[in-house]
Amino acid sequence: MNQSLKTLLVIAFLIAIIWNLGAGLYYMLVDKGGSKRTVNALTRRIVLSVALILAIVFAAWMGWIDFHGVGSNPGR
C-alpha cells in the first residue's frame, strides 16, 4: 500500500469521526432528548475512533507504517 493511500485512509476516518461528532451535536439540539439519534451518532464516533487507533497500531506492528519520531530526543 503506498503512502498516499494510507494518508487518505486516515483522513477518511477523521472526516467520518468529525461528521458523526457534528451529527451528534445537531441531533442533540434538534431532538431535545426525544430520540436516540444523538447517542447513536456519538457511539459511531467512538467506534470509529477506536477502530482508527487499532488500525494504526496494527499497521505499525506489521511494519506497514513507520513512526517518524516527532518528540523524540536524538541527543539522549
N, C-alpha and C positions, 0 to 999 in steps of 0.2 A: 504494500500500500504506500503510495507516495505521500510526501509531506503535505501537499495542498489538500489532498482528500482527508487526511487526518484533521487538519485545521478546520475544514468545512464541516466535518462531523461534530467537532466540539462546539463550533459556532451554532450549528443547528440545534444541538442540545440546549445551549444557553438561551437561544431565541425561544425555544419551546418552554423553558423554565420561566423566563420573563413573561411570556404570553399567559401562562397559567397563573402567575402571580397577579398580573393585571386583571385577568378574568375573575379571580377570587375577590379582588377589590371591587370590581364592577358589580358582581353579584351581591356582595355584602351591602353595597349602597342601594342597589335597586330592589332586592328582595326583602330587605329589612327583617331577616330571620325567618321568612316564610317558606324557604326550601333548603335543600341540602346542596345546592349548586356551589356555594362558597366552600363548603367542606370538601366536595369532590374536586374542585379546581386546586385547592391547596394540597390535597392528598396527591394529586397527579404531579404537582410541583415537587413535593418531597420525593416521590418515587423516581422522577426524572433526575433529581439531584443525586440521589444515592446511586442510580444506575450510571451516571456520568463518572462519579468518583470511582466506582468499582471497575468501570471500563478503563479508566486511566491507570489504575493500579495494576490491573491485569495486563494491559499493553506494556507497561514498564517491566513487569515480571517476565513477560515473554520476550522482551528485548525489541519490541516493535517501535518504542519511543525511548528517547533518552532525555533525561532532565539536564538542563543546561547550566545548572549551578548558580542561579541567582541567589544571592545572600550568603554564599559560601565564602569562607575566608582562606584564600590560597596561601597566605603567609604563615599559616599555622602548621 
